[in-house]
Amino acid sequence: MDSAKSNDMRVYTGIAASPGIVVGRLRVIDRRRLGVEEYDIGQTGVSAEIDRLRSAIASTRDELELLKEHLQASIGEEHLFFIDTHLLILGDTRLFSETAANIETGLINAEGALRRTLHRYREFFAGISDPYLRERISDVETVIEKILRNMAGEAPAPISQEGGQTIIAAHDISPADILQMDRSSIIGMVTEIGGRTSHTSILARAFELPAVVGVDGIADLLLDGSPVVLDGLSGRVVVNPDSDAFLDCLRRKQQYEYVERELLKTASLPAETPDGQRILLKGNVEVPEEGMSIVRHGGEGIGLYRTEMLFMNRPEMPGEEEQYQAYSAMQRAVAPHPLTIRTLDAGGDKLLDGIIRVSEQNPALGMRAIRLALSMPDEFKKQLRAILRVSAAGPVRIMFPMISGLEELRRARALLTEAMTELEAAGIAFDRNISVGIMIEVPSAVVMADLLAREADFFSVGTNDLIQYSLAMDRSNEHLADMFQPLHPAVLRSLRRVVEAAHGGGIDACICGEMAGDPLFLPILLGLGFDELSMSASSIPRVKQVLRRCTRERALEITRACFGFATATEVEQFLKDAATGQIGGEPGLT
C-alpha cells in the first residue's frame, strides 16, 4: 500500500494486467492459500497418507471434468484450454509419485509432502527467463491448491455477484473463475498474486475485463463492500477514494474510454498510409480467446501462435489429435483470417517435462527451438501433421523458430514433406501449397538472409531474441535492462538487411517481436519496408492510427535520418521528436 489518509482512503499499487478504469464496490473473496501444517506420521501412517493423496487427486480430477462438461454446454469448446491444461498437470504421474516419495522418505503428512513438491516446481520455473513460460507456475499452484482444498473438504464455490458494478478482490483468481463469472455485473478484478503473462491476466485481457494483479493486502476482508477505483492502466487500486481522487479517476476514465472508442473506429479501416502503402497488422496469441480479441481490434489474422503451452507441465508429449483440436480452435477463432503457427519453440529456458534432457552449461545456446524439434523427428511430425490438417479448413502458415542456417531449414522441410506423404496415404486433406516461413532471431540468419530467402516463403523477425543475441545480453537480467535497446544501430542495420534479403528473394518480411507493437517504432519499420507487423490486440489500433497518419515518403525520410545516428539514445529522441511534430515543422504522428 502506498498511502493512507484520514478519510480511510487507501492507495494500492500492483501490476497493470488488463487495461481499463472502473468504479464499483469491492467484493473480497476468501481465496487465501490454505495454511499447511507439516507433521510426522511415522512409518505406520505412510500407507494411509498416500491413500489420502490418491483420493484427493481423483476428487480434483472429477471436479475439473464436471466443470469442463458444464462450461462446454454454456460457453462452448473454444474456452476450455485452461481446464485442459489443469487436467494435464493433474494427470502428470510425477505429481503423485514425487509427493508419495516425500511422504515415504520424510515420514510426513500428505499436505506437507504436496507443499514440498510445489516448492520444487517453483524453483524450476523461477529459473526460466521467458516470462510467458515462467508464469505457468500459476497453473501448477492452482491445481495443487485444488488438491489441498479437497483434502481439507473446502473446495471453493464459483465466484458469484451481488448486484452490479462489482470489482472482485481475492488472493488469486483462476481462469476457470473468470469463465464462470457474470461479466455483466463483475466489471473488474484485483488479486494479491500473479503477473501480466499469467493465464488469468491473458484471459482478462481477452475478455476486456480491467484487472490489476500483484496487489499485496487487497484481499483484506475488512475492505469488503468498500467503494473502489480500479485503474488497469497504471496498476493502481484506490479504496474509499476521496472527492479529489474520485473526480480525477472519472476524468481519466472518460479520457481513456473516449480514446479507445476513437481507436476502435479504425478496426474496420484498412491498415495503410495516406499515400496508399498497405501493411498487414496481425496478432500474437497463445489461446483462442486472444484470437477473438485480435479480430475485434482490427487485426487481419495471427502472425504468431505460440504452441509451447500444449507441451508444458506434462510427462509426455501431446498427441497429434490433441494438437489438431487446439489448433483448430484457434483457426475457428480467427476465421476467415490467416493463422501462422510457430512450431515448438522450447528448450534452453523452456525445458519440457516430456523429453529426455541433456546437461547443458548454457541452455540458451544449446538444444532448443528447431534444434530440439529436429532431434525428435517423430514428435515433430506429429505437430506438423496436426498443423497440415488444420490447413484444410482455412489459410494456415507454418513458421520454424530460431533457424540459424540452411541445413536446419532443409531438414525441417524434409520432415514436413514426410508428414504430407503420410497424410496423403491416409486420405486426409491438407493444403499442399502451405506457406513455410522462418523466424529470424540469431545473427547467423541475418548474415545469410539472402540464401535463406531462396528456400523460405516468408521471414518473421523475433526482435526480442534478435536484440538479445546481437547485443550479447540476457534480456531477463534486470541489471542489463538499460542495455536492451531495440533502436541500437546494430539492430537497425540487421533489420534493414533482413528486409532487403526478403524482398530480393521475392518474399515478405514480417516482425512478431515487441518492436512491432510500439507506435513509436512504426515510422522506421514502415520506412524499412516491412510487410507485416504482429502484436498484442490492444496495440493494433494504436499502431494503425499512426500508420494512417504517416506517409510512406515521410517514413523513408525518418528512416534515413535514423541511420545517421550512432547511438540508440539519439535514434529514440529523434523518433520522439518526429512523433510530436518537432522536426522541420512537420505535423506530429500521435
Secondary structure as UniProt FT lines:
FT   STRAND          3..4
FT   TURN            6..7
FT   STRAND          10..13
FT   STRAND          15..18
FT   STRAND          21..29
FT   HELIX           43..45
FT   HELIX           46..74
FT   HELIX           77..79
FT   HELIX           81..91
FT   HELIX           93..106
FT   HELIX           110..126
FT   HELIX           131..134
FT   TURN            135..136
FT   HELIX           137..152
FT   STRAND          166..170
FT   HELIX           175..180
FT   TURN            183..185
FT   STRAND          186..191
FT   TURN            196..197
FT   HELIX           199..206
FT   TURN            207..208
FT   STRAND          211..213
FT   TURN            216..219
FT   HELIX           221..223
FT   TURN            224..225
FT   STRAND          227..231
FT   TURN            232..235
FT   STRAND          236..239
FT   HELIX           243..264
FT   TURN            265..268
FT   TURN            274..275
FT   STRAND          280..285
FT   HELIX           288..296
FT   TURN            297..298
FT   STRAND          302..305
FT   HELIX           308..311
FT   HELIX           320..334
FT   TURN            335..336
FT   STRAND          339..342
FT   TURN            348..349
FT   TURN            353..354
FT   HELIX           363..365
FT   HELIX           369..375
FT   HELIX           377..390
FT   TURN            391..393
FT   STRAND          396..400
FT   HELIX           406..425
FT   TURN            426..427
FT   TURN            432..433
FT   STRAND          435..440
FT   HELIX           443..447
FT   HELIX           449..452
FT   TURN            453..455
FT   STRAND          458..461
FT   HELIX           463..471
FT   TURN            475..476
FT   HELIX           478..483
FT   TURN            486..487
FT   HELIX           489..504
FT   TURN            505..506
FT   STRAND          508..511
FT   HELIX           514..517
FT   HELIX           519..521
FT   HELIX           522..528
FT   STRAND          532..535
FT   TURN            537..538
FT   HELIX           539..547
FT   TURN            548..549
FT   HELIX           552..562
FT   TURN            563..564
FT   HELIX           568..579
FT   TURN            580..581
FT   TURN            584..585
//
